[in-house]
Amino acid sequence: MTTTTLLEQRLIARIEKEGPLTFAEYMRAALYDPQDGYYRAGASRIGWAGDYFTSGDLGPFFAHCLGRQLYQMWEELRRPQPLRVWEQGAGRGELEAGIRAWSEQQRPEFAAVLSYRSLDLQRGEDVLSSETLQELQEREGSPHVILANELVDAFPVHLVEVRRGQLYEIYVSVEEGRLCEIAAPPSSPEVATYLDRYRIPWRSFPDGWRAEINLEALRWVQLQAKLLRRGFLLVIDYGDRAARLYSRSRLRGTLLCYHRHRINEQPLVKPGEQDITAHVNFSALIDESRRHGLRLRLFTTQRAWLERQGIFEELEELRRSQFMAADQERASDQGQIALLRWYNLRQQVLTLTDPAGLGNFKVLIMRR
Ligand SMILES: C[S@@+](CC[C@H](N)C(=O)[O-])C[C@H]1O[C@@H](n2cnc3c(N)ncnc32)[C@H](O)[C@@H]1O
């Protein structure tokens, strides 16, 4: 017999009383429920001991590239003092630590003015709450840079499916005491017209074609645009432009669940105990930012961005400064240890820039 989580039991009771939930409502509960939601449940789920890892887990390189990026932004803004950076969905705060370490070592004058604020649901800060953001703005002033690495993919999404040329929305219902999916007309005009906004020819797509619709991402961009008086919005995540994301060949969408480094496609299993994510529609972030007065500065792959920010030069510099023994004393223990440590570092960089993996993440910079 399969066990149910407490959250699952509460959701079943709620659906039996109030009727089916949109998938977005279900996902919000599974991830954000104040008692049992995945992101609220105390101990961190990120990292090698958790359910998944992020770029910051692969050595110091990613944070260093961000440090260089923030330094360039500071220069471009003519060196405001302080430079207020708000990292949203900061998780364990590892990027902050890495960026601070880089700044202190490489750019002390920048480190001295860097005012870095890590926000996360796990610390009780919801970046989809306008009150939370406004309060912080009133207390500390407007941010110059808003940074989000793998945040937007965690926002609750609506699910839609094409059936005989019609668009249906997927809801979560209950059958024989278990959560199940049902299809019904879209829950709002926003959901019904979303794909048309990005000129996706879904009417000609085959039966069963699915897509995720992240309305919270639009709301999040609106909130950020209000906060940014002068500065940058920097978003890193997996996803793509709408035309590539919502393509005919991606038949079942991009929704995935993560539990202990295993991936599955069963979001109704064990709500609250597994992460649920969907790829980000970057066209939506770009269009919505533009509608609120921001300009596109950069949209590229993580690999190309890391290259621009000197990841390979940093690796080469490390080899020259710390790993000469790997070349010159190969026969000795010292040389062998140096070689293994060097391979490890090089592998971190290859993983971060892998065109079939993290290297294909997207980096978006908008400017006001
Ligand atoms: C995939 S993790 C990324 C963590 C970190 N940025 C990194 O690179 O390791 C997503 C993080 O976003 C946070 N998060 C999700 N929705 C949030 C929200 N509405 N407000 C604040 N944090 C949120 C989660 O708690 C989680 O720590």
PDBQT file of the ligand as one rigid body, heavy atoms in Angstrom, charges set to zero:
ROOT
HETATM    1  C1  LIG A 401      16.276  25.906  -7.060  1.00  0.00    +0.000 C 
HETATM    2  S1  LIG A 401      16.486  26.795  -5.601  1.00  0.00    +0.000 S 
HETATM    3  C2  LIG A 401      17.777  27.907  -6.071  1.00  0.00    +0.000 C 
HETATM    4  C3  LIG A 401      18.572  28.404  -4.915  1.00  0.00    +0.000 C 
HETATM    5  C4  LIG A 401      19.735  29.320  -5.243  1.00  0.00    +0.000 C 
HETATM    6  N1  LIG A 401      19.338  30.446  -6.039  1.00  0.00    +0.000 N 
HETATM    7  C5  LIG A 401      20.866  28.581  -5.893  1.00  0.00    +0.000 C 
HETATM    8  O1  LIG A 401      21.310  28.989  -6.958  1.00  0.00    +0.000 OA
HETATM    9  O2  LIG A 401      21.330  27.594  -5.310  1.00  0.00    +0.000 OA
HETATM   10  C6  LIG A 401      15.044  27.805  -5.586  1.00  0.00    +0.000 C 
HETATM   11  C7  LIG A 401      14.954  28.633  -4.339  1.00  0.00    +0.000 C 
HETATM   12  O3  LIG A 401      13.909  29.581  -4.537  1.00  0.00    +0.000 OA
HETATM   13  C8  LIG A 401      13.205  29.735  -3.321  1.00  0.00    +0.000 C 
HETATM   14  N2  LIG A 401      11.876  30.253  -3.646  1.00  0.00    +0.000 N 
HETATM   15  C9  LIG A 401      10.933  29.683  -4.422  1.00  0.00    +0.000 A 
HETATM   16  N3  LIG A 401       9.851  30.470  -4.495  1.00  0.00    +0.000 NA
HETATM   17  C10 LIG A 401      10.120  31.573  -3.730  1.00  0.00    +0.000 A 
HETATM   18  C11 LIG A 401       9.389  32.735  -3.403  1.00  0.00    +0.000 A 
HETATM   19  N4  LIG A 401       8.157  32.940  -3.879  1.00  0.00    +0.000 N 
HETATM   20  N5  LIG A 401       9.977  33.663  -2.600  1.00  0.00    +0.000 NA
HETATM   21  C12 LIG A 401      11.232  33.462  -2.130  1.00  0.00    +0.000 A 
HETATM   22  N6  LIG A 401      11.965  32.377  -2.411  1.00  0.00    +0.000 NA
HETATM   23  C13 LIG A 401      11.416  31.430  -3.205  1.00  0.00    +0.000 A 
HETATM   24  C14 LIG A 401      13.203  28.343  -2.708  1.00  0.00    +0.000 C 
HETATM   25  O4  LIG A 401      13.004  28.371  -1.328  1.00  0.00    +0.000 OA
HETATM   26  C15 LIG A 401      14.607  27.841  -3.095  1.00  0.00    +0.000 C 
HETATM   27  O5  LIG A 401      15.552  28.093  -2.087  1.00  0.00    +0.000 OA
ENDROOT
TORSDOF 0
